């Protein structure tokens, strides 16, 4: 990692390294805090698509969400501002609701998806722009996993996918979504959100934002009140949207997530 730190310093124009420390939270990529003699501190992150991730962070920031400032990015690594984050998400649910409301309300062109493909490690996330949200979710978030599933599970997923144009909104309000919003990707300090990190952005139905968040956590009343209540159609679509992170976890971390995928399909009646 010393060589990566030196590379980051070169991208920033030079400096003397005094500290290199690993940061927690990197299941797929490596994260390190680097300190320089002139008291600058920053974070470096490895991964397959640093430039695309940098663009996503800038898009979130432009839409009013707190994110670490992108200091540099190239094909090898992403260099970001270091943000304080000593608090748990449970201490600032209300502020997260306000942050997401502002993000989702920021005007976007009437199209769905994202300009460039992305990835979680070696797991590809296809994107591209679509005129129909339900078709984007069907093709780019569900059907891409078929060949990696056991046959029975694949048949059930394919059956569900065939019904998505009737289950999901075709042209919802185009909201900019963080896309991988779980507690580990929300930095908090002194009762407020200091940064959203590790995005997997797309433009689409706001209800999809809460798939990951509600898969592993339970936002409280303060969160929903500050957000303005669950989005229209949330109750009918959330199990469909939760399938994507469940399928991603199945492929990345193994068969222990088989039961989660199967239970979601049960809830959807397929």
PyMOL commands that set and color helices and strands:
alter all, ss='L'
color gray80, all
select helices_A, chain A and resi 2-11+50-62+89-91+93-105+133-148+151-162+164-167+183-185+206-216+221-227+234-253+255-267
alter helices_A, ss='H'
color red, helices_A
select strands_A, chain A and resi 17-22+31-36+41-46+70-73+77-81+112-114+118-120+123-125+128-130+175-177+186-189+192-196+202-204
alter strands_A, ss='S'
color yellow, strands_A
deselect
rebuild
show_as cartoon
